[in-house]
Amino acid sequence: MFFFVPLLVMLGVSLASRGTYGGVEWTWTLTNYLRLADPLYWNIYLRSVLLAGVTTGVCLVLGFPLAYVMARASPRIQNLLLFLAMIPFWTNFLVRTYAWMFILRTKGVMNTGLMSLGLIDQPIEILYTDSAVLLGLVYGYLPFMVLPLYVAIERIAPSLEEAAQDLYAGGWAVFWRVIFPLSKPGIVAGCVLVFIPSLGAFITPHLLGGGRSMMLGTLIQHEFLVIRDWPFGSALSFLLMVLLLSLTVSFFKRQGLADRT
Amino acid sequence: MKSMGDVSIKLEHLVKQHGDTLAVDDLSLEIRRGEFFSILGPSGSGKTTTLRLIAGLDQPDGGSLSIEGQLMQDLPPNQRPVNMVFQNYALFPHLTVWKNVSFGLEMKGLSRREIIPKVEQVLDMVQLGEKQNRVPAQLSGGEQQRVALARALVNRPAVLLLDEPLGALDQQLRQEMQGELKLIQERVGITFVFVTHHQEEALIMSDRVAVMNGGRVIQVGTPQELYETPGSTFVARFVGHSNCLDGEVASMDGTTCTFRSDGVSPIQVPCPGHSLEVGRGTFIIRPERLCLTRNAQPNGFENHLPVRIQKARYIGDEMQYQFDLAPNVRWMARLPISSRHHERFHPGEQVFVSWKAHEGLILTS
């Protein structure tokens, strides 16, 4: 109910047209969906997918060793690390994003710190760039990568690594031949959990990107609240949803196939 | 190499600490090439740790270890000429039987042409040729055990380490595999180091056995040596069942001595000569060396004591009778049932236990 009713309303709105002063006029049309194909927006789609993809990749590369250390630590350390991984969730995401702005701004904590240490002469202008958005996204979604990875790796018996070592496998071979294939379910789950919200992210690109680098999420917000074109905003939202849904389904389908063979 | 003689593995003063406890405490052992060597001990005795030290999965805190004359210090597990069969097999769940078995050969960098005949041969040996495309989850416990064995043997290691490999199998399969394992070992001629807490298993399969307790080797010997001449009450109790009696050697008289214990008539025991002094000790005798009779007349056995049967257990091929030789000294006698009309004794009955003096053994502490 709570999921489908707003969805149906949105579908309805996306098929309507925009009134002169931003209202919704109930004349049925498909123009909103045709407008999606406008090259004007291609850039934004591409940026969004690219940024979300890079975020996912960075999270995976950073998250895997973290999750591995967590999974192989003693139970007491494991609990402590899990606790630490959860701490960010206690603070509102918006507040944490503002904290990043405070850190990254030209005269922020990072730049003054590095300059007083003499490591840089000029402040690094990173706020309101794609790098800042990427940093924010990675920061925000890393726990969503680490936790499923941790669960998957923890289920791999350490004796399997020992068996591989005993069978002449070096460190990399143990990883690629045993740990990596066995943690695939965690990798897929983690990537889905990071990619999807990154693609639709709004707060991070809005605040850290300064609204200059638009992503799908910011575009939707823009259409709804700034341009007040609800029908087109709805159509965009639908596009995003269909994109994510098809991605997720294909992910899990492949996973299912991999499990069966 | 030649100067090493036939020693395959040499452990010298090995020490391994786990937290505050010494898992392995100044352990020295020599394992001969081609022998089936068992390490027997209760859980926590350090036997698995010893095996892991040999495999390189744990690093010793002291002492040295050499395999085939080569020092193993600082050599990681993937560079040691040993392979291990893990307790729960540790088969790779995502790989087929074939891929599991070929794993080691692939890691060694052998070509497919070289790998195929080797894997085929070893799968034949463990009779798993038809199941080569299954994954471990589709195999029975016994089959998984065979895959684990094949995966290790295919590499032709100098030494095969087995960590309680039969522990997860049911009794019948276990006995089958004991025979099979022994047969395979004789066929391939590889040194087997077999860790178990199952004394019967160790006796059946091994050429020699090391009994461990508290991180130390208590005694090393052939199964017969351990059973017939245990060096300590620990070995006497752990390897087979033993009846024990604390007391003192009272007098020596040529080839026999008299052993006295409170509340028990003096017992005649053999005197091995120099090694036995007058003093405190423990008398030991195996349950199957005892006779029970209703006849009060000594039947030519030197020892003949009255006891009252406490418990009688019917095992099928034997009867087990429990009785108290003295307060708090419970003994057991095992009498084979060789006929349906075998004489039975009943709880509460007054009988005589008798044995020949030379069947007993005195251990001085």
Interface residues (C-beta under 8 A of the other chain):
Chain A: A157 S159 L160 E162 A163 A164 Q165 D166 L167 Y168 A169 G170 A173 R177 V178 P181 L182
Chain B: A55 G56 L57 P76 P77 N78 Q79 V82 N83 M84 F86 Q87 N88 A90 L91 F92 P93 H94 F103 G104 M107 K108 R151 A152 N155
